[in-house]
Amino acid sequence: MEYETPLFFHVMQYADRADRDVVDMVSGNPDWEPPEALREGLRDYASLEPDRFQYGPSEGLLELREEIAARRGVDAEQVIVTNGAGEANYLAMARALERDSGDEILLTDPVYPYYPGKTTMLGGTQRFVATDETGQLDPADVRDAASEETAAIVVNSPNNPTGAVYPAETMEALVEIAEAYDAILVSDEVYDHYDLSGEFASALESDSAHRIVTNAFSKSMAITGFRVGYAIFPPELVENAKSRHMLVNVATTRPPQYAVLRALRETPPEYYEENRALLRERVDTFTDALDAAGAEYTTPRGSFYVMARFEDYPGTLENVERLIDEAGVAGMPGEAFGDSRSAWLRFALVTPRVEEAAERLATYFG
Ligand SMILES: Cc1ncc(COP(=O)(O)O)c(C=O)c1O
């Protein structure tokens, strides 16, 4: 079997090699500051005793797991600190598939491409459920697609790439569907701090043995390079996942966990509010330019991304490369996220040059 390398890397490389200035709107790497306490924690770590440079507990530093558990209203035993949300999703999907309760994973269309990638890697099969034009998922459609074969339903809200935020009723209904089919709802909440709508609802709000919540500090603290995430499992499912995590990783890297713990304890809510305010501004700047360019788009209600459609300019890899060369703006081809968005392009608002990119697009397409 061959695993697919995410298209994302290809586009980044193409943009890097371009012989002109390119505004990078491909990646999901925040360009703003991490919390100050995180930098302090990291600096302090360098002076600790050598024993802190050795293996930490495989499932994560106990104090960090306890801090996460207290914030999320669960038991620390249910928390595994992972190598980002990426590993958390992997552990959750693997756990769902090894329960002998089906081998099909329900995914949304459009989809964050790592989910189908992981499904294939884990030997599962996939079935896609379409979302509406704003990215909302109708639980009735998920119910129609579910069957005895369903091992998991994997969702992401706030959503990459659509910017949709699912209301509490959707999350509750998804948990119920997972229960009805003896499946697992995997809820990836990595953009929870970038809910611009005030309507974000965590799957943790429904207590159930059929849901796993995944998350990370990658986006919320602007530290995608630190690789600190977590998964919250029902007590019945957590032990196997801890073993898998240990067999794959031995343990997770230790200094970033220490720094994240410090930042969790000391960072005021204003830090997160300021980042949301910055994003709101960028959404306005960018969508104004899309209006000027005559594009169709969805205004994100959360996450970092705007999907846009330009007339006679489908979201193929070829057109993305042309946009890099001719307009100096790099986005992601919509086709990377599934069939339904193959006419669209995705732009990430994590660059200080959003305004410049917006002007370039307005000039190019306007
Ligand atoms: C929906 C979603 N889940 C997971 C991840 C990966 O998160 P991490 O860097 O914490 O592994 C991303 C990164 O862009 C994402 O968009």
The ligand as a Tripos MOL2 file, in Angstrom:
@<TRIPOS>MOLECULE
LIG
   16    16     1     0     0
SMALL
NO_CHARGES

@<TRIPOS>ATOM
      1 C1         -8.5940   20.0260   11.5490 C.3       1 LIG1
      2 C2         -7.1910   19.8360   11.9600 C.ar      1 LIG1
      3 N1         -6.8900   18.8340   12.7990 N.ar      1 LIG1
      4 C3         -5.6230   18.5960   13.1870 C.ar      1 LIG1
      5 C4         -4.5780   19.3870   12.7390 C.ar      1 LIG1
      6 C5         -3.1810   19.0550   13.1620 C.3       1 LIG1
      7 O1         -2.9460   19.5990   14.4150 O.3       1 LIG1
      8 P1         -1.5360   19.3930   15.1320 P.3       1 LIG1
      9 O2         -0.5710   20.3170   14.4910 O.co2     1 LIG1
     10 O3         -1.8080   19.7290   16.5650 O.co2     1 LIG1
     11 O4         -1.1590   17.9640   14.9560 O.co2     1 LIG1
     12 C6         -4.8480   20.4630   11.8800 C.ar      1 LIG1
     13 C7         -3.7430   21.3080   11.3720 C.2       1 LIG1
     14 O5         -3.8900   22.1140   10.5090 O.2       1 LIG1
     15 C8         -6.1800   20.6880   11.4800 C.ar      1 LIG1
     16 O6         -6.4900   21.6830   10.6480 O.3       1 LIG1
@<TRIPOS>BOND
     1     1     2 1
     2     2     3 ar
     3     2    15 ar
     4     3     4 ar
     5     4     5 ar
     6     5     6 1
     7     5    12 ar
     8     6     7 1
     9     7     8 1
    10     8     9 2
    11     8    10 1
    12     8    11 1
    13    12    13 1
    14    12    15 ar
    15    13    14 2
    16    15    16 1
@<TRIPOS>SUBSTRUCTURE
     1 LIG1         1 GROUP 0 **** ****
